[in-house]
Amino acid sequence: MNDSDGKKTLGVRGGPRSGQVKQSFSHGRTKNVVVETKRKRVVVPKPGGGKASVTGGGDPSRRPAGISDVEMERRMKALQAAKANEADEARAREAEEKRRAEERERRRAEIEAKEREEREREERAQAKLEAEAQEKARKEKEQAAAAKAEANKANAQASAAADAADVQGIDPNGASRSGPARSGLATPRRRETDQERDARTAKPKSQGDGRRSGKLTLNQALRGGEGGRQRSMASMKRKQDRERRKHMGQENREKIVRDVQLPDTIVVQELANRMAERVADVVKALMQSGLMVTQNQAIDADTAELIIEEFGHRVQRVSYADVEDVIDTVQDKDEDLVSRPPVITVMGHVDHGKTSLLDAIRHAKVVAGEAGGITQHIGAYQVTTDSGQVLCFLDTPGHAAFTSMRSRGAQVTDIVILVVAADDAVMPQTVEAIHHAKAAGVPMIVAINKIDKPSANPTKVRTDLLQHEVVVEKMSGDVLDVEVSAATGEGLDELLENIALQAELLDLRANPKRSAVGAVIEAQLDVGRGPVATVLVQNGTLRQGDIFVVGQQWGKVRALINDQGDRVTEAGPSVPVEVLGLNGTPEAGDVLNVVDTEAQAREIAEFREQQSKDKRAAAGAATTLEQMLAKAKADQTVAELPIVVKADVQGSAEAIVQVMEKIGNDEVRVRVLHSGVGAITESDISLAEASGAPVIGFNVRANASARNSANQKGVEIRYYSVIYDLVDDVKAAASGLLSAEVRETFIGYANIKEVFKVSNVGKVAGCLVTEGVARRSAGVRLLRDNVVVHEGTLKTLKRFKDEVPEVQSGQECGMAFENYDDIRPGDVIEIFEREEVERTLG
């Protein structure tokens, strides 16, 4: 035993002892576990700084044998370190326990705060209920007091009348008192006290309105109150409102009759909203009419009209097309009209000098910057002549593909200048321009260009125009004609004078003070500026900030740029400008109208877009099943060349698509998968890759991501700047899809004289070549009585015993057919060669 602590000394010979240890876990949980503690040797140093010894419980005499002083010192240090670690762990456990206790206290405080806040809220609600109940009880008590006062007054009057009747001996009912009842003095009737009357008229508590007496506790609310479920505050408010309306005579409110706008179709929920009725009531009325619909389904106008009338409202039938009524279509007054510049369209055949003539008038060099020396876009320019007159010119392409451009130019113009080269003649596009001008009903001026050339023959041009019912002045007609030269400037002044004369005769006027109306000459998608439309203002004034709708697109004028590239704030009648601020690229030829609000513009654009979709769907639905099957059967034998087209402007894309549709015949055709304006994008590459089509870029290029995608997917991108090259390459590619034409050439005939049977070969015909030559590689036909009985190839061609490539006329040979043995003497063998010839599209 160690006298210092009074405990037993741990020995080395004893066995393990057991005990319980309390373990701590997170969130304050604990657990008691049973552990066994093994006795261990304790190393204590010798007194006086000697060597350490191992003892049981600190006794130096019990040091284990074989333990050196160094080992004993090392074990003592390890023991001290273990005790220090135990102390650190104990401190950490205490800190953890303290932190957990603080966390528990904090959570308990939060829960108590929430419970306290909930109790306060319940107390406030209870106080509010009690205040309302007390107020109601006070009002009822005042009403009862007033009623009681009236009753007391009536009782007092009745008592006075009864007393007077007793004094006079008269029954209150009017009969005289006599007989035994009159004997003696009448006993006066005792009056009923107020307390007795209240006790008699008071209702028992069980027959009251069920109001609760006393405060409502949380337990009562959870149990459902004192006598069951209590009324909610909302129910009590509704009851009070009903009593108030009843007291004020407003119980039966008058129904409001509304004017309901009814389109062609309407959704049930929208119909209920316009009538201000409950959706469930409208659905119920429809079900009673035999229509099982939900609130999200649409019904026709006739059914909706019956429902509206059933609910007592008035119907106003409208159409979706009424959204376009906001566009101002009023007639201009004569006093508001002012003179405007004329719009002149220059038309004619390709390479007849239209743009050169316009450059000579404008003193510009537009033709120098055109690809291939031809015009491929429609251009709008404003020119001020030397005399100070302002003219608006439209330059149209002369290529056959740009028919739509020329048609648009003729539709928006006032005067058409027909340019015809004096060294050429009237060409197909010249005739087409004449037809466009006549269809538009506009006057025409013939400009005979290139008169400076030695081969010029203006008289031939005038004579050729007679064939197309165009009679010029020099031929005693009414069409003005001028001989000009764009190279030397000869005749330009006379041409401008004729234009001024024609414009004066037309008396062109417009109202610049109204909302603008214009026509889209050209549209494109610019990388930096977005959708851009070239608009020719026809009436009114277009200003920066105006909200407009053009075709299926709408926008707000962000900027106006004139033909010189300068920004302007407004554009009046007959002024061409580029308009920025559209939400999409419009179609060339669309009409621009200025409206008041963005909502109107958006609604009109959405209506036009939906109308366009409906027309396409109706066109597709009009095709019958037989027509679809016939078309599918025809398409099986037609080879298609799919392409994706991207152009710089809308007019070029339209022209390319039109000319592509004309390429092909009954065996091959070109199909445009997609056409648009702007740079080639990654989506175009994806579409082309899915269809195995090339991408054609006309005056546009692919962006970086599209180029990388095309390289990865193996999609071919072809760039063009001249429409001639584009058409020729597409024709060549489509021609490659044509099957080669097979031509047969007869090279000889042979008569079968005898038939021999040869082992390992079969039947061999002994023949005499009567005409031409017989070749081993040629095809043969077996004729019997001039009827073809077999067509194939030769298995062998021998002359005597040798295999030979050919046998000339007049010589004998042996022939054997491949996989055919039915040969007879007297049959004729026809020898021919096949030649494949490539075909091209015209």
ABEGO torsion letter per residue (X at the ends): XBAAAGBBBBBAABBBBBBBBBBBBBGGBBBBBBBBBBBBBBBBBBBGGBBBBBBBGGBAAABBBGBBAAAAAAAAAAAAAAAAAAAAAAAAAAAAAAAAAAAAAAAAAAAAAAAAAAAAAAAAAAAAAAAAAAAAAAAAAAAAAAAAAAAAAAAAAAAAAAAAAAAAGBBAAGBBBBEAAABEBBBBBBBBBAAAAAAAABBBAAABAGBBBEBBBAAAAAAGEAAEBBBBAAAAAAAAAAAAAAAAGAABBBBBBBBBBBBABBBAAAAAAAAGBBAAAAAAAAAAAGBBBBAABBBBAAAAAAAAAAAGBBBBBBBAAAAAAABBABBBBAAABBBBBBBBBBBEBBGAGAAAAAAAAAGBBAAAABBGGBBABBBBBBBBBAAGBBBBBBBBBABAAAAAAAAAAAAABABBBBBBBAABBBBAAAAAAAAAAAAAGBBBBBBBBGAABAABBAAAAAAAAAAAGBBBAAAGBABBBBBBBAAAGBGAAAAAAAAAAAAAAAGBBBBAABBBBBBBABBBBBAAAEBBBBBBBABEBBBBGBBBBBEABBEBBABBBBAAGBBBABBBBGBBBBBBGBABBBBBGBBBBBBABAAAAAAAAAAAAAAAAAAAAAAAAABBAAAAAAAAAAAAABBBBBBBBBBABAAAAAAAAAAAAABEBAABBBBBABBBBEBBBAAAAAAAAAAGBBBBBBGBBBBAAAAAAAAAAGBBBBBBABAAAAAAAAAAAAAAABBBBBBBBBAEBBBBABBBBBBGAEBBBBBBBABEBBBAABBBBBBBGGBBABBBBBABBBBEABBBABBBBGBBBBBBBBGBABBBBGBBBBBBBBBBBBBBBX
